[in-house]
Amino acid sequence: RYNPNEGWYEFKCDCPITCKTPTNDSNDSKRVEGEIALPEALSKLNAPGQPCAYKEVVRSYLIHSQGGNLQTLLKGGCEEEELSRARKLDTFVGAVSTLYARMVSGDSIILLLQEMMKKQQIYTNGFSTSCTCLDSI
C-alpha cells in the first residue's frame, strides 16, 4: 500500500525465504542462512551496500510462492527457453536490488517514483524504463 500525497509506503512480507549468503563483514562471521523472514535477512546484510549485496536475498523472495511467486517462470519448455527465462529473472532481480539499495542508502520510494514519473535520472522512459538499465548500474 502507498499514498504519495501523504508521502508513505508500506511493505509487508512475512514469508520465510531460504538462502545462504555472506554479509559484507570481512571475516564472514555473520551469514544470512536457512529459513528467515525477508526483512530480517535484509537487515543482516550490513547495509547500505551495492545492489549485488542484495541479489540472493531478493531472488529468494521473488521466487518464493508467498513472495513474488515467480518460480513458475523458470519451469517448462526446452532448455534454451528456461535459460532465457532465468536470464530475464536475473535482470529483474538486479533491478529490484538496485531500487532496494537506493532506499537503504536513504532515497525514499516516493523519490524513486517521482524520478520515474518525471523521467529523470536513469528513468528516461519513465515507468516503461527497462529493468536492464537498472541492473547495469
C-alpha positions in Angstrom: 0.0 0.0 0.0 1.1 3.5 -0.6 -0.1 7.1 -0.5 2.1 9.5 -2.5 0.0 12.5 -1.3 0.9 11.7 2.3 4.4 10.6 1.5 4.3 7.0 2.8 4.7 3.5 1.5 4.1 0.2 3.4 5.7 -3.0 2.6 4.8 -6.3 4.4 6.5 -9.6 4.0 6.2 -12.4 6.5 7.1 -15.4 4.2 10.2 -17.3 5.2 12.9 -17.4 2.5 15.7 -19.8 2.2 19.1 -18.5 1.4 22.8 -18.7 2.3 24.8 -15.6 1.5 27.8 -13.9 3.1 27.4 -10.5 4.7 29.7 -7.6 3.9 31.7 -8.5 7.0 35.3 -9.1 6.1 35.7 -12.1 8.4 32.4 -13.5 7.1 31.3 -14.4 10.6 27.7 -13.3 10.1 25.6 -15.0 7.4 22.1 -15.0 6.1 21.4 -18.7 6.3 18.5 -21.1 6.4 14.8 -20.1 6.6 14.5 -16.5 7.6 11.9 -13.7 7.0 12.8 -11.2 4.3 13.2 -8.1 6.5 15.4 -10.0 8.9 17.6 -11.4 6.0 18.0 -7.9 4.5 18.8 -6.3 7.9 21.7 -8.8 8.4 23.5 -7.7 5.2 25.3 -4.8 6.9 23.6 -2.2 4.6 24.0 0.1 2.9 25.7 -1.8 0.1 25.9 -2.2 -3.6 22.9 -3.8 -5.4 24.8 -7.1 -5.8 24.9 -7.5 -2.0 21.1 -7.9 -2.0 20.6 -10.1 -5.1 20.5 -13.5 -3.5 18.0 -12.5 -0.8 15.8 -10.6 -3.3 15.9 -13.5 -5.7 14.9 -15.9 -2.9 11.9 -13.7 -2.1 10.8 -13.2 -5.7 10.7 -17.0 -6.4 9.0 -17.9 -3.1 5.4 -18.9 -3.5 4.3 -16.5 -0.8 6.6 -13.7 -2.0 6.9 -12.8 -5.7 5.8 -16.3 -6.8 7.9 -16.1 -9.9 9.3 -19.7 -9.7 6.8 -20.8 -12.3 8.6 -18.7 -14.9 11.6 -20.9 -14.6 9.9 -24.2 -15.4 8.7 -25.7 -18.6 9.7 -25.6 -22.2 13.0 -26.5 -23.7 16.4 -25.9 -22.1 17.0 -22.8 -24.2 13.7 -21.3 -23.2 14.4 -22.0 -19.5 17.8 -20.3 -19.8 16.2 -17.3 -21.4 13.7 -17.1 -18.6 16.4 -17.4 -16.0 18.3 -14.5 -17.5 15.2 -12.4 -17.5 14.5 -13.2 -13.9 18.2 -12.4 -13.0 17.8 -9.0 -14.8 14.6 -8.3 -12.8 16.3 -9.3 -9.6 19.2 -6.9 -10.4 16.7 -4.1 -11.0 14.8 -4.7 -7.7 18.1 -5.0 -5.8 19.2 -1.6 -7.3 16.0 0.0 -6.1 16.3 -1.5 -2.7 20.0 -0.4 -2.4 18.9 3.1 -3.2 16.2 3.0 -0.5 18.7 1.6 2.1 21.0 4.4 1.2 18.3 7.0 2.1 16.3 7.6 -1.1 12.6 7.2 -0.3 10.3 5.1 -2.5 8.4 8.4 -3.1 11.5 10.0 -4.6 12.1 6.9 -6.8 8.5 7.0 -8.0 8.8 10.8 -8.7 12.0 10.2 -10.7 10.2 7.6 -12.8 7.1 9.7 -13.3 9.2 12.7 -14.3 11.6 10.6 -16.5 14.6 11.8 -14.5 18.0 10.1 -13.9 18.1 6.6 -15.4 14.4 6.6 -16.0 14.4 8.2 -19.4 11.3 6.1 -20.4 9.5 6.7 -17.1 7.7 3.7 -15.8 8.5 1.9 -19.0 12.2 2.0 -18.4 13.8 -1.4 -19.0 14.9 -3.4 -16.0 18.2 -3.9 -17.9 19.0 -0.3 -17.3 18.7 -0.7 -13.6 20.5 -4.0 -13.5 23.6 -2.5 -15.2 24.1 0.3 -12.6 
